Amino acid sequence: MTPEPLFAPLAGLRVVELAQNLAGPWCARILADLGATVVKVEPPAGDSARAWGPPFDHDMGTPFTVANPGKRLLRLDLKVPEERARLTELLAAADILVEAFRPGALDALGFGDEAVAEINPRLIRASVRAYGERGPLAHLPGYEPLMQAHAGMMSYTGEKGGSPVRVGTSVVDLGTGMWLAIGVMAALRERDRTGEGMRVSAALFDTAVSWSGYHLLGVMAGGPIPEPQGAGLSMICPYGAYRTSDGALMIAVGNDGLFERFARAVGRADWLEDSRFASNPDRVACREVLEPQVHAATEAFTSATLLFALQEAGVPAAPIQDVAQVLADPQTSASQMVERRTDGPSGIRLPLRFDGKRPALPDWGGSPDE
């Protein structure tokens, strides 16, 4: 039986998950890590994310292992009456249903919104959608890269003049799971007040649009259509990856006070006397003049020497690491985010602490009836 996490504010809540891939499972995984009992109902062939690999961890694709620890796993063929009856039993005893079916698919199986509400009026029905509940595309399925493309994210990601680039992790799927978990918490509070369940939904497209929020508002305010900036940011300068004698550092000079510290740290106090660089809007306007000078200044240092100097000066800077380096980083170890296991899949813990304690990573597997 799965041991209770160190911090389990959702203990006693029962969740039924009817979702595959990442967004819905990630929502349910958040609830599981916070103490809820989650029964993941998979189709007879299993969640398709199990086969997303290599790499595999204990014969499961790592997208599956990151989204499903702590769940009690059950496979049902919902085309079979007896197995639909089992799902009805689970829903009758549950507090939350997390589902990611295409619109109308659950209705066809007898588990549409009205039918489920009749089974359990207190049930919170949490739905993942691709394009949302209305509009000309609401009936379509969706995947991460389609949403990044359709919502504009790929248009401003990558190097200037290059081909459109997908953000290198599933920010839309995982973000949608996070939004849905927040919606579930709000719906639970509303149920405390009214005694009745409700339906809450989150959409991949909506999440992708929200991640582009300040870009969208910038265009609405009359600004230029954002283009790829590499590691930089069009509205701040200096801000980006700057060369050193043996590599590069990410440096973020986000205000005028930091620019003064940065200039002195790299031996260019003369910049502070140049009216072209007096404020951030000035520096943005003169980016083509300032950026080559910044690269020339940083190239005089090794990465380690410059990082130390900037950290001592209080200027935000970080090494540009690959994933193996991140795993070996002392800060990663101190964060307690990564849990290595030999008796089952390793995992990533929730990026939250409560009174200084991070929720434990639950164990795998178990029976729905435990």
Secondary structure, DSSP 8 states (H G I E B T S, - for coil): -----SS-TTTT-EEEEE--SSHHHHHHHHHHHTT-EEEEEE-TT--GGGG--SSEETTEEHHHHHH-TTEEEEE--TTSHHHHHHHHHHHHT-SEEEE---TTHHHHTT--HHHHHHH-TT-EEEEEESS-SSSTTTTS---HHHHHHHTTGGGGSSSTTS-----SS-HHHHHHHHHHHHHHHHHHHHHHHHS---EEEEEHHHHHHHHTHHHHHHHHTT-------TT--TTSSSEEEEEETTEEEEEE--SHHHHHHHHHHTT-GGGGG-GGGSSHHHHHHTHHHHHHHHHHHHTTS-HHHHHHHHHHHT--EEE---HHHHHH-HHHHHHT-EE--SSS--EE--S--BTTB----------TT-
